[in-house]
Amino acid sequence: MATTLTKGPEQMSLGDHRHRKKSVNGKRRNWVAGTAGWIWLLIVMVPIYWIVITSFKAQSNYYLENPLAPPSEPTLANYQLVIESDFVRYFFNSLIVTVGAVVPAVAIAFMAAYAIVRGGDGRFLRWTNSMFLMGLAIPLQATIIPVYLIIIRLNLYDSLLGMILPSIAFAIPLSVLILSNFIRDVPKELFESMRLDGATEWGTLWKLALPLTRPAVVTVTVYNALQIWNGFLLPLVLTQSPERQTLPLALANFQGQYTVNVPAVLASVVLTTVPILVLYVVGRRQLLAGLTAGFGK
């Protein structure tokens, strides 16, 4: 009578153990991707390193030293020059424009996305969704002249509100597209249970849809804030007085007729990047979850 023996973990042969270990390690280790990742990290970090060390160099020694060498005599004169050149005013102008545009844009886009997903198959909602999608195909550069004329007619030229309104309009289409996809992935049973419990549409919107799509909301907020904070074309066309300039436009103040104060410009770049880094540190978990959520579904 033949009997079947089953090998336990302690009875596994050395060859089986090596084969299993090799297969596991083969799944985890990808030398090509790892090498490419380190090369890309080096390519990205070299310009950042150059910007930071150059911001601590004196303008008189900038062209005499190795560009990638640390400063022989570090100085904070460039940062002092930037702060004394109305940096605080430009900073608050950029902050007002960014917050004043991002908050309404994300709120309007979230409500519009909820209406498009949960509003049924009405012709008006389909037409509205098509209009939002059409807005993605129209770049800002193609509409800058009509926007300029509209702002002139509204008597908003050379004002912060004149930059906020177009920024809201151009931030909504992509935000609606992203948020509607996330709201569409919420199970319908949850909406039906909220309705059976007597919740209104506003209650369902803010108490169910918003918490479940928080990663997408954070992703859209960070993306729009980055685009508006670094915006150059709208402040250039819609402002005239130095009191209304934003940080990207104010960088041109450190460029003379024949020379450019490169260390001062890079010091202003470092100071301009700090708020974006703080925003990323605060919302990095939600941001990464929003960026990778689509790959896990």
Backbone bond lengths (Angstrom), bond angles and torsions (degrees), N, CA, C in turn:
res aa  C-N    CA-C-N  psi(-1)  N-CA   C-N-CA  omega(-1)  CA-C   N-CA-C  phi
1 M - - - 1.464 - - 1.515 108.86 -
2 A 1.304 116.39 121.84 1.460 120.42 -175.75 1.513 109.87 -81.59
3 T 1.268 115.02 139.66 1.473 121.71 178.23 1.520 108.63 -118.57
4 T 1.333 115.76 147.42 1.465 122.77 -179.89 1.508 109.24 -105.79
5 L 1.281 116.59 124.05 1.456 121.93 -179.88 1.518 109.06 -101.04
6 T 1.293 115.64 134.45 1.462 122.23 178.27 1.509 108.84 -108.24
7 K 1.301 116.95 125.68 1.455 121.38 -179.63 1.515 110.06 -79.74
8 G 1.306 116.22 129.10 1.451 120.75 174.67 1.504 110.36 -83.12
9 P 1.332 115.01 176.82 1.460 118.79 179.83 1.514 112.85 -60.95
10 E 1.346 116.93 -32.56 1.461 118.93 -177.94 1.518 111.64 -79.20
11 Q 1.363 117.31 -14.10 1.443 120.64 -178.18 1.529 113.27 -101.03
12 M 1.343 116.91 6.23 1.458 119.80 179.86 1.515 110.04 -66.00
13 S 1.314 114.83 138.59 1.454 118.93 179.58 1.518 110.49 -72.50
14 L 1.311 115.41 163.39 1.462 121.03 -179.17 1.529 110.39 -65.08
15 G 1.335 117.61 -34.95 1.459 120.22 -179.92 1.517 111.91 -67.39
16 D 1.375 115.88 -41.28 1.464 118.69 177.35 1.516 111.20 -62.82
17 H 1.336 116.80 -39.51 1.452 120.86 -179.20 1.526 110.78 -65.56
18 R 1.330 116.98 -42.11 1.460 120.11 179.28 1.525 110.97 -66.92
19 H 1.331 115.87 -38.87 1.465 118.78 179.86 1.523 110.80 -65.20
20 R 1.326 117.32 -40.89 1.463 120.86 179.22 1.517 110.84 -66.50
21 K 1.336 116.72 -42.32 1.458 120.41 179.67 1.513 110.76 -64.96
22 K 1.321 117.09 -38.19 1.454 120.67 179.93 1.521 111.07 -66.69
23 S 1.359 116.20 -39.92 1.461 118.72 -179.72 1.512 111.42 -68.37
24 V 1.345 117.04 -38.22 1.460 119.90 178.79 1.519 110.46 -66.34
25 N 1.338 115.54 -46.40 1.466 118.54 179.13 1.520 111.71 -65.35
26 G 1.321 117.24 -31.00 1.453 119.27 178.85 1.514 112.38 -65.72
27 K 1.305 118.45 -29.40 1.455 121.69 178.17 1.530 111.50 -77.26
28 R 1.289 117.13 -30.74 1.457 120.16 -174.24 1.525 112.90 -89.07
29 R 1.294 117.80 -28.47 1.459 120.29 -173.91 1.522 109.94 -103.86
30 N 1.331 114.49 124.64 1.465 121.77 175.96 1.519 106.55 -132.20
31 W 1.331 115.11 94.57 1.463 119.72 -172.91 1.522 111.71 -66.16
32 V 1.316 117.94 -33.93 1.465 120.23 -179.21 1.524 110.51 -66.65
33 A 1.335 115.91 -47.42 1.460 119.38 179.41 1.524 111.72 -66.41
34 G 1.333 116.23 -38.21 1.462 119.03 178.32 1.521 112.57 -64.36
35 T 1.331 115.97 -43.57 1.472 119.58 178.26 1.524 111.16 -64.07
36 A 1.334 116.40 -43.39 1.463 119.50 178.39 1.519 111.42 -63.20
37 G 1.339 116.91 -36.69 1.460 119.94 177.67 1.518 112.60 -64.41
38 W 1.337 116.91 -42.72 1.468 119.73 178.76 1.525 111.27 -67.47
39 I 1.321 117.54 -36.47 1.469 120.05 177.35 1.531 110.35 -65.23
40 W 1.315 116.47 -43.24 1.464 119.61 178.95 1.528 111.02 -65.22
41 L 1.333 117.65 -38.75 1.464 120.86 176.89 1.526 110.69 -61.71
42 L 1.327 116.61 -40.65 1.462 120.18 178.13 1.524 111.06 -64.38
43 I 1.339 116.42 -41.77 1.467 120.10 179.72 1.528 110.49 -63.14
44 V 1.317 117.25 -37.44 1.462 120.63 -178.60 1.528 111.61 -75.82
45 M 1.341 116.93 -37.09 1.458 120.04 -173.71 1.524 112.96 -77.97
46 V 1.328 118.70 -27.30 1.469 120.06 -178.26 1.524 111.79 -61.89
47 P 1.334 121.33 -48.27 1.471 119.08 176.85 1.527 113.21 -62.56
48 I 1.340 117.10 -37.82 1.468 119.31 178.79 1.518 110.33 -64.86
49 Y 1.324 116.78 -42.54 1.466 120.89 177.31 1.521 110.71 -60.85
50 W 1.348 117.47 -42.64 1.460 121.17 -179.62 1.531 111.23 -64.60
51 I 1.323 117.39 -39.71 1.466 120.69 179.66 1.525 110.64 -63.82
52 V 1.331 116.39 -44.31 1.473 119.48 -176.18 1.521 111.31 -67.74
53 I 1.338 118.34 -47.24 1.465 119.49 -176.60 1.533 111.32 -70.58
54 T 1.334 117.15 -32.46 1.458 119.17 179.89 1.517 111.44 -70.21
55 S 1.326 117.44 -29.70 1.462 119.71 179.42 1.530 112.28 -66.34
56 F 1.342 117.49 -16.09 1.472 121.19 178.48 1.529 112.35 -101.38
57 K 1.338 117.16 6.52 1.452 120.46 178.94 1.521 110.53 -95.18
58 A 1.327 116.64 151.17 1.452 121.41 175.11 1.518 110.22 -77.62
59 Q 1.305 116.74 147.35 1.451 120.30 -178.74 1.529 111.96 -63.46
60 S 1.348 117.25 -33.13 1.461 119.98 -178.90 1.519 112.72 -68.62
61 N 1.360 117.04 -26.72 1.460 120.85 -178.33 1.525 113.03 -102.22
62 Y 1.330 117.08 2.78 1.459 119.08 -173.34 1.528 111.66 -64.60
63 Y 1.336 117.79 -43.92 1.457 121.17 -177.06 1.523 112.73 -84.86
64 L 1.346 118.21 -3.72 1.452 121.34 -179.11 1.518 112.92 -98.72
65 E 1.336 117.87 -15.77 1.452 121.58 -176.16 1.521 110.98 -105.86
66 N 1.331 114.23 163.15 1.459 120.59 175.12 1.528 109.07 -64.77
67 P 1.340 119.02 128.70 1.466 119.69 -176.19 1.525 113.87 -58.79
68 L 1.337 117.78 -32.24 1.460 120.79 -177.34 1.519 113.39 -96.17
69 A 1.335 117.45 -0.56 1.465 120.81 179.36 1.519 109.73 -84.29
70 P 1.332 117.86 144.07 1.470 119.77 175.86 1.519 110.48 -61.04
71 P 1.326 118.29 153.78 1.470 120.32 -178.54 1.526 111.37 -64.86
72 S 1.314 115.57 133.90 1.468 119.66 178.22 1.519 111.67 -69.54
73 E 1.324 116.61 -33.76 1.461 121.96 177.60 1.528 108.05 -130.47
74 P 1.323 117.78 86.11 1.476 119.84 -178.11 1.529 110.83 -61.30
75 T 1.311 114.93 144.06 1.451 120.93 -178.59 1.522 110.03 -143.99
76 L 1.320 115.39 149.80 1.462 122.21 176.03 1.519 111.64 -102.92
77 A 1.334 116.42 14.29 1.463 120.26 -177.93 1.523 111.70 -63.79
78 N 1.328 117.33 -33.49 1.464 119.58 -179.95 1.523 111.19 -66.48
79 Y 1.325 117.10 -43.01 1.463 120.12 177.80 1.527 110.79 -66.48
80 Q 1.320 116.51 -37.81 1.462 119.27 176.61 1.525 110.95 -63.46
81 L 1.341 116.59 -40.99 1.457 120.27 178.71 1.529 111.07 -64.38
82 V 1.323 117.43 -40.54 1.460 120.74 -179.85 1.524 110.80 -65.43
83 I 1.330 117.17 -44.23 1.469 120.24 -178.92 1.519 111.12 -66.61
84 E 1.315 116.85 -36.90 1.473 120.15 179.22 1.520 112.66 -74.08
85 S 1.327 118.26 -14.01 1.469 121.69 -179.63 1.524 111.04 -94.86
86 D 1.329 117.15 46.78 1.467 124.03 177.35 1.523 112.60 58.41
87 F 1.332 116.75 34.99 1.460 119.57 178.84 1.524 110.91 -64.46
88 V 1.327 116.81 -37.78 1.464 120.31 -178.08 1.531 110.22 -62.44
89 R 1.327 117.05 -40.98 1.462 120.12 179.31 1.524 110.49 -64.31
90 Y 1.325 116.98 -46.67 1.466 119.97 179.43 1.525 111.24 -63.63
91 F 1.329 115.84 -36.30 1.464 120.22 179.35 1.531 110.55 -63.18
92 F 1.320 117.76 -46.21 1.462 119.88 -179.05 1.525 111.36 -70.46
93 N 1.330 117.73 -30.99 1.465 119.21 173.97 1.525 110.75 -62.68
94 S 1.324 117.00 -46.17 1.468 120.46 177.75 1.521 111.05 -63.98
95 L 1.334 116.83 -39.18 1.464 119.97 -179.91 1.521 111.32 -65.09
96 I 1.346 116.83 -42.99 1.463 120.13 179.82 1.524 110.84 -64.53
97 V 1.328 116.87 -44.02 1.469 120.40 -179.95 1.525 110.66 -64.72
98 T 1.338 117.09 -42.52 1.465 120.01 -177.34 1.527 111.40 -67.23
99 V 1.327 116.76 -51.05 1.471 119.70 -179.57 1.526 110.95 -66.07
100 G 1.337 116.26 -42.31 1.459 119.62 -179.48 1.514 114.08 -65.50
101 A 1.321 117.76 -21.21 1.462 120.88 178.52 1.523 112.34 -97.46
102 V 1.330 117.58 -38.72 1.464 120.44 -174.72 1.525 111.37 -70.78
103 V 1.322 117.69 -45.20 1.467 120.14 -176.46 1.530 111.91 -61.44
104 P 1.340 119.87 -52.20 1.480 117.36 177.16 1.526 113.28 -64.76
105 A 1.333 117.74 -37.00 1.462 120.08 -178.39 1.521 111.32 -63.15
106 V 1.336 117.16 -45.78 1.468 119.90 -179.53 1.522 110.89 -68.11
107 A 1.339 117.51 -40.07 1.466 120.41 179.31 1.524 111.17 -64.00
108 I 1.334 117.40 -46.97 1.465 120.58 179.64 1.526 110.66 -65.00
109 A 1.335 116.85 -42.23 1.458 120.24 -179.45 1.522 111.47 -64.89
110 F 1.321 117.32 -37.93 1.465 119.87 179.98 1.520 110.99 -66.87
111 M 1.335 117.49 -43.98 1.465 119.71 178.75 1.523 111.16 -67.13
112 A 1.341 116.96 -38.07 1.463 119.24 178.10 1.521 111.26 -66.55
113 A 1.319 117.48 -40.58 1.461 120.50 178.80 1.529 110.97 -64.47
114 Y 1.330 117.12 -39.19 1.466 120.31 177.91 1.520 110.81 -64.85
115 A 1.337 117.03 -41.07 1.461 120.10 179.53 1.517 111.30 -66.62
116 I 1.332 117.45 -37.88 1.462 120.36 -179.68 1.526 111.15 -67.22
117 V 1.338 117.13 -38.94 1.462 120.64 -176.88 1.523 111.35 -79.32
118 R 1.331 117.50 -43.22 1.466 121.43 -173.35 1.521 113.60 -99.92
119 G 1.322 118.16 0.21 1.460 120.18 -176.12 1.506 115.09 -87.20
120 G 1.307 117.85 1.94 1.459 120.34 179.45 1.519 111.69 92.74
121 D 1.314 115.50 -161.06 1.466 122.65 -176.35 1.529 111.40 -108.71
122 G 1.319 116.18 37.48 1.452 119.53 -179.81 1.518 112.39 -68.30
123 R 1.341 115.77 151.02 1.457 120.49 -179.19 1.517 110.86 -65.88
124 F 1.340 117.02 -36.88 1.465 119.78 -178.96 1.528 111.30 -65.00
125 L 1.336 117.85 -40.28 1.459 120.47 179.84 1.523 111.14 -68.77
126 R 1.338 117.27 -38.46 1.460 119.37 176.64 1.525 110.75 -65.02
127 W 1.325 117.30 -38.69 1.458 120.64 177.77 1.519 110.70 -66.71
128 T 1.341 117.02 -38.95 1.459 120.78 178.35 1.523 111.29 -65.05
129 N 1.330 116.64 -42.44 1.463 120.10 178.20 1.520 110.55 -63.70
130 S 1.320 117.71 -38.15 1.467 120.51 178.31 1.526 110.96 -66.00
131 M 1.320 117.23 -35.88 1.457 120.35 178.30 1.529 111.01 -66.13
132 F 1.326 116.56 -39.92 1.465 119.83 176.91 1.527 110.87 -63.97
133 L 1.332 116.49 -42.29 1.461 119.84 178.45 1.526 111.16 -65.80
134 M 1.315 117.36 -34.58 1.455 120.62 177.34 1.533 110.72 -66.53
135 G 1.329 116.17 -31.03 1.462 119.44 178.63 1.517 112.74 -64.64
136 L 1.328 117.98 -23.82 1.464 120.38 177.49 1.516 112.19 -70.36
137 A 1.329 117.08 -23.98 1.464 120.78 -176.77 1.522 112.57 -88.01
138 I 1.331 117.98 -5.11 1.465 121.37 -177.93 1.520 108.93 -104.91
139 P 1.321 119.73 109.78 1.471 120.51 179.70 1.520 111.56 -75.67
140 L 1.306 115.35 160.51 1.462 120.84 179.71 1.517 111.76 -63.37
141 Q 1.329 117.01 -37.32 1.459 120.02 -177.17 1.526 111.97 -63.37
142 A 1.331 117.44 -28.76 1.460 120.27 -177.80 1.520 112.39 -77.49
143 T 1.307 118.36 -17.50 1.469 121.84 -176.03 1.521 112.63 -115.95
144 I 1.318 118.30 10.47 1.456 119.55 -173.85 1.523 111.80 -66.59
145 I 1.348 118.15 -34.51 1.470 120.17 179.40 1.531 111.16 -70.17
146 P 1.358 120.59 -47.80 1.472 118.75 174.36 1.531 113.07 -59.92
147 V 1.326 116.94 -38.85 1.464 119.50 178.05 1.527 110.49 -63.03
148 Y 1.309 116.29 -41.90 1.465 120.69 178.04 1.527 111.09 -60.32
149 L 1.334 117.69 -44.53 1.468 121.05 -179.63 1.527 111.47 -66.75
150 I 1.337 116.73 -38.68 1.469 119.68 178.63 1.525 110.82 -65.15
151 I 1.324 117.40 -43.26 1.461 120.54 179.20 1.529 110.63 -64.37
152 I 1.322 117.77 -36.19 1.474 121.00 176.51 1.521 110.38 -63.72
153 R 1.344 116.75 -45.76 1.463 120.47 -179.57 1.525 111.99 -64.41
154 L 1.305 117.87 -31.55 1.465 121.26 179.63 1.520 112.91 -84.61
155 N 1.331 116.91 2.29 1.469 121.93 -179.19 1.531 111.82 58.58
156 L 1.318 116.07 37.65 1.462 121.49 179.82 1.519 112.24 -112.50
157 Y 1.331 116.73 9.46 1.458 119.02 -179.77 1.522 110.11 -67.24
158 D 1.330 115.54 143.18 1.463 123.13 -179.40 1.529 111.45 61.42
159 S 1.331 115.55 43.06 1.463 121.67 176.21 1.522 108.72 -140.32
160 L 1.318 115.87 156.73 1.464 119.96 178.68 1.520 111.57 -67.83
161 L 1.333 116.71 -33.93 1.462 119.53 178.20 1.514 111.26 -65.00
162 G 1.325 116.68 -31.46 1.455 119.75 177.10 1.510 113.68 -66.06
163 M 1.334 118.43 -23.83 1.465 121.94 174.15 1.520 112.02 -89.60
164 I 1.332 117.15 -28.15 1.461 120.54 -177.15 1.525 111.27 -70.31
165 L 1.319 117.74 -45.15 1.464 120.63 -175.43 1.532 112.91 -62.08
166 P 1.336 120.52 -48.83 1.481 117.92 176.06 1.526 113.01 -63.88
167 S 1.327 117.44 -33.26 1.461 119.92 178.64 1.518 111.04 -63.95
168 I 1.331 116.97 -38.57 1.468 120.53 176.47 1.523 110.39 -63.10
169 A 1.322 115.92 -44.98 1.470 119.78 -176.87 1.519 112.00 -62.21
170 F 1.330 117.79 -39.61 1.459 120.17 -176.81 1.529 112.06 -83.06
171 A 1.324 118.68 -13.43 1.463 121.07 178.45 1.529 112.18 -89.24
172 I 1.315 118.20 -18.85 1.463 120.80 -173.71 1.535 113.27 -71.67
173 P 1.336 121.51 -46.55 1.481 119.16 -173.15 1.521 114.77 -55.95
174 L 1.337 117.76 -50.98 1.462 119.55 -179.50 1.520 111.08 -66.10
175 S 1.327 117.59 -35.24 1.462 120.64 178.90 1.516 111.12 -64.76
176 V 1.324 117.61 -40.48 1.467 120.93 177.93 1.525 110.57 -64.14
177 L 1.320 117.35 -40.84 1.467 120.59 -179.45 1.528 111.13 -62.73
178 I 1.319 117.19 -45.36 1.469 120.63 -178.37 1.522 110.93 -68.69
179 L 1.328 117.08 -47.01 1.463 120.28 -175.63 1.521 111.75 -69.04
180 S 1.322 118.43 -35.93 1.467 120.12 178.97 1.523 111.30 -65.17
181 N 1.320 117.80 -35.91 1.469 119.97 177.05 1.516 111.56 -65.53
182 F 1.319 117.45 -38.47 1.462 119.89 178.89 1.517 111.44 -72.01
183 I 1.326 117.96 -41.02 1.465 119.97 178.91 1.518 110.16 -65.36
184 R 1.322 117.54 -34.39 1.465 121.14 178.80 1.527 111.98 -64.96
185 D 1.335 117.55 -25.24 1.462 120.88 -179.97 1.526 113.15 -83.15
186 V 1.325 117.70 -7.92 1.468 120.11 176.27 1.524 108.50 -71.59
187 P 1.338 118.97 131.26 1.475 120.29 -178.67 1.528 111.97 -58.36
188 K 1.327 115.92 138.19 1.457 120.49 -179.91 1.524 112.06 -66.35
189 E 1.330 116.50 -25.80 1.462 118.95 -179.38 1.530 111.61 -62.35
190 L 1.348 116.75 -32.13 1.459 118.98 178.89 1.522 111.49 -67.52
191 F 1.312 117.24 -40.10 1.467 119.96 177.01 1.525 110.76 -65.78
192 E 1.339 116.19 -40.21 1.464 119.01 179.47 1.520 111.91 -66.08
193 S 1.325 117.73 -38.12 1.462 120.08 177.84 1.524 111.38 -67.02
194 M 1.323 117.40 -37.23 1.463 119.91 175.90 1.520 110.84 -64.70
195 R 1.316 117.17 -38.73 1.465 120.30 178.72 1.529 110.92 -66.66
196 L 1.350 116.78 -39.75 1.464 119.89 178.35 1.520 111.56 -66.36
197 D 1.312 117.45 -29.11 1.466 120.70 177.78 1.520 112.82 -78.88
198 G 1.329 117.54 -0.32 1.445 121.16 176.51 1.512 115.06 91.47
199 A 1.314 118.02 12.70 1.462 120.56 -179.37 1.525 109.89 -75.88
200 T 1.316 115.56 142.28 1.457 121.13 175.80 1.524 110.13 -80.40
201 E 1.334 115.86 173.86 1.462 119.60 178.22 1.531 111.02 -64.59
202 W 1.328 116.84 -37.56 1.469 119.22 177.61 1.520 110.86 -66.09
203 G 1.341 115.75 -40.69 1.461 118.68 177.78 1.518 112.14 -64.69
204 T 1.331 117.03 -40.86 1.465 120.60 177.09 1.515 111.43 -65.25
205 L 1.325 115.52 -36.66 1.465 120.17 -179.44 1.519 111.62 -63.22
206 W 1.326 117.16 -48.93 1.467 120.55 -172.56 1.527 113.16 -89.77
207 K 1.339 118.74 -24.79 1.455 120.89 -176.22 1.522 113.72 -99.70
208 L 1.318 117.46 -17.15 1.464 120.21 179.88 1.522 111.89 -119.23
209 A 1.325 116.85 -56.68 1.462 119.88 -175.02 1.524 111.95 -66.81
210 L 1.331 117.23 -41.82 1.463 119.40 -177.49 1.523 112.86 -65.65
211 P 1.341 120.85 -48.58 1.477 118.68 178.56 1.524 113.44 -61.87
212 L 1.331 117.94 -36.33 1.465 120.29 -176.99 1.526 112.20 -75.83
213 T 1.317 118.01 -21.30 1.466 121.35 179.69 1.525 111.83 -111.68
214 R 1.317 117.06 23.17 1.470 120.46 -178.71 1.531 112.62 -59.80
215 P 1.327 120.10 -42.18 1.485 117.81 176.75 1.522 113.19 -57.33
216 A 1.333 117.22 -39.88 1.467 119.56 178.83 1.519 111.10 -67.67
217 V 1.334 117.28 -38.41 1.464 120.53 178.97 1.521 110.41 -64.06
218 V 1.339 117.17 -42.85 1.460 120.51 178.69 1.528 110.40 -65.30
219 T 1.326 116.74 -40.37 1.461 120.02 178.91 1.523 111.38 -61.57
220 V 1.308 116.64 -46.36 1.466 120.76 178.89 1.525 111.17 -64.52
221 T 1.329 116.33 -38.81 1.469 120.05 -179.79 1.520 111.22 -64.38
222 V 1.320 116.97 -47.05 1.462 120.57 -179.21 1.527 110.86 -65.46
223 Y 1.321 116.83 -41.84 1.467 119.83 -179.42 1.529 111.29 -63.41
224 N 1.319 116.65 -47.60 1.465 119.60 -179.82 1.521 111.68 -66.38
225 A 1.328 117.22 -38.16 1.464 119.90 178.00 1.519 110.99 -62.88
226 L 1.326 116.74 -39.60 1.459 120.29 178.79 1.525 111.31 -65.66
227 Q 1.336 116.67 -42.54 1.458 120.27 -179.29 1.525 111.83 -66.26
228 I 1.313 117.33 -42.88 1.465 120.91 -177.77 1.517 110.86 -74.22
229 W 1.330 117.29 -38.36 1.466 120.44 179.85 1.525 111.07 -62.67
230 N 1.323 116.64 -38.77 1.463 121.04 -179.51 1.529 113.17 -91.67
231 G 1.327 117.66 5.76 1.457 120.74 -178.28 1.522 112.23 -63.90
232 F 1.324 115.70 137.33 1.461 121.25 -178.56 1.529 112.61 -121.93
233 L 1.328 117.42 -35.23 1.463 120.17 -172.70 1.533 112.02 -68.55
234 L 1.326 117.84 -47.53 1.457 119.92 -179.40 1.527 112.70 -62.40
235 P 1.340 120.19 -48.12 1.477 118.56 175.91 1.521 113.19 -61.15
236 L 1.333 116.83 -33.28 1.461 119.62 -179.59 1.522 111.94 -67.21
237 V 1.338 116.86 -40.22 1.458 120.56 -174.63 1.528 111.95 -87.72
238 L 1.335 117.14 -34.04 1.460 120.23 -170.71 1.523 113.79 -99.28
239 T 1.316 119.13 3.60 1.460 121.30 177.49 1.517 109.77 -128.45
240 Q 1.326 114.59 158.32 1.456 120.55 179.87 1.521 112.19 -135.48
241 S 1.320 117.02 -42.88 1.460 120.48 -176.56 1.523 110.26 -81.74
242 P 1.330 118.21 148.45 1.473 120.72 178.16 1.528 113.03 -62.98
243 E 1.335 118.26 -24.48 1.462 120.59 -178.94 1.520 113.09 -68.51
244 R 1.333 117.75 -16.14 1.470 121.03 -178.50 1.520 112.42 -108.23
245 Q 1.301 118.46 7.48 1.458 120.31 -178.20 1.519 111.13 -75.34
246 T 1.329 115.27 150.56 1.457 121.88 174.53 1.525 109.19 -101.71
247 L 1.319 115.81 176.09 1.467 119.87 -174.41 1.529 113.70 -62.28
248 P 1.337 121.14 -46.89 1.467 118.23 179.40 1.527 113.06 -59.57
249 L 1.320 117.05 -36.61 1.457 119.67 179.15 1.517 111.73 -74.41
250 A 1.325 117.19 -30.85 1.462 120.74 -178.68 1.523 112.57 -72.92
251 L 1.335 118.05 -15.58 1.464 119.57 178.42 1.521 111.99 -62.08
252 A 1.319 116.97 -25.05 1.460 119.83 179.92 1.521 112.40 -69.58
253 N 1.327 117.97 -12.83 1.464 120.17 179.60 1.511 112.65 -67.50
254 F 1.332 117.28 -21.75 1.459 121.06 -178.66 1.526 111.95 -91.10
255 Q 1.325 116.82 10.11 1.453 121.93 177.12 1.525 109.12 -107.01
256 G 1.314 115.77 117.54 1.449 120.45 179.30 1.514 111.80 -86.00
257 Q 1.324 115.63 -169.29 1.459 119.90 -178.42 1.524 111.92 -74.54
258 Y 1.328 116.11 -34.43 1.472 120.01 -176.79 1.528 112.25 -122.09
259 T 1.297 118.86 -18.37 1.467 121.61 -177.33 1.524 109.83 -131.78
260 V 1.324 113.99 164.47 1.460 121.54 177.08 1.519 108.06 -128.24
261 N 1.314 116.48 128.48 1.462 121.27 177.25 1.518 107.72 -80.08
262 V 1.334 115.69 84.74 1.465 120.55 -174.15 1.526 112.35 -62.52
263 P 1.336 121.19 -47.07 1.476 119.29 178.37 1.524 113.46 -59.27
264 A 1.335 118.06 -37.49 1.468 119.94 178.40 1.524 110.85 -68.75
265 V 1.322 116.70 -39.28 1.463 119.76 177.75 1.528 110.66 -62.05
266 L 1.332 116.72 -43.51 1.460 119.65 -179.41 1.526 111.31 -71.12
267 A 1.324 118.12 -31.16 1.468 119.92 174.02 1.522 110.48 -63.83
268 S 1.328 117.19 -41.09 1.463 119.99 176.79 1.530 111.09 -66.89
269 V 1.342 117.45 -33.14 1.462 120.44 176.39 1.530 110.45 -64.25
270 V 1.331 116.49 -42.26 1.466 120.16 178.75 1.519 110.66 -62.35
271 L 1.329 117.26 -45.90 1.460 120.56 179.60 1.524 111.77 -65.94
272 T 1.322 116.77 -33.01 1.465 120.17 178.56 1.518 111.91 -70.98
273 T 1.324 117.06 -29.77 1.463 121.23 -177.33 1.522 112.43 -80.26
274 V 1.316 118.20 -20.88 1.467 121.26 -175.72 1.532 112.26 -56.86
275 P 1.348 120.51 -48.02 1.482 118.30 179.96 1.515 113.22 -60.29
276 I 1.332 118.08 -36.71 1.460 120.13 178.95 1.523 110.33 -66.15
277 L 1.335 117.15 -39.81 1.464 119.92 177.71 1.523 111.27 -64.13
278 V 1.327 116.99 -40.71 1.465 120.72 178.02 1.525 110.14 -63.17
279 L 1.334 116.65 -42.72 1.464 120.12 178.63 1.522 111.26 -63.09
280 Y 1.326 117.30 -37.55 1.462 120.17 178.88 1.521 111.32 -69.34
281 V 1.336 117.10 -41.45 1.461 120.24 179.99 1.523 110.69 -62.63
282 V 1.334 116.69 -39.80 1.460 120.19 -178.54 1.530 111.28 -68.31
283 G 1.336 117.34 -42.62 1.460 119.70 -174.56 1.499 114.92 -112.12
284 R 1.350 117.71 26.11 1.465 119.01 -173.93 1.525 112.09 -67.80
285 R 1.337 117.82 -36.06 1.466 118.85 -179.02 1.519 111.27 -67.02
286 Q 1.323 116.76 -46.80 1.456 119.74 178.45 1.523 110.83 -65.92
287 L 1.344 116.26 -35.50 1.461 119.75 179.93 1.517 111.15 -65.23
288 L 1.321 117.87 -46.59 1.463 121.29 179.14 1.521 111.29 -65.12
289 A 1.341 116.17 -37.27 1.460 118.95 177.69 1.521 111.22 -65.04
290 G 1.333 116.46 -38.37 1.460 119.48 178.67 1.503 112.97 -69.90
291 L 1.337 117.03 -35.35 1.463 120.01 -179.34 1.513 112.71 -73.97
292 T 1.332 117.62 -30.74 1.461 120.95 -176.09 1.515 113.59 -102.20
293 A 1.335 118.08 -2.38 1.471 119.26 -176.39 1.522 111.61 -64.35
294 G 1.334 116.96 -35.38 1.455 119.33 -177.96 1.503 114.11 -68.29
295 F 1.345 117.93 -22.18 1.457 120.32 -178.47 1.525 112.03 -82.16
296 G 1.339 116.69 -16.71 1.455 119.08 -177.57 1.501 113.49 -97.28
297 K 1.356 116.80 1.52 1.467 119.81 -176.78 1.511 110.31 -101.95
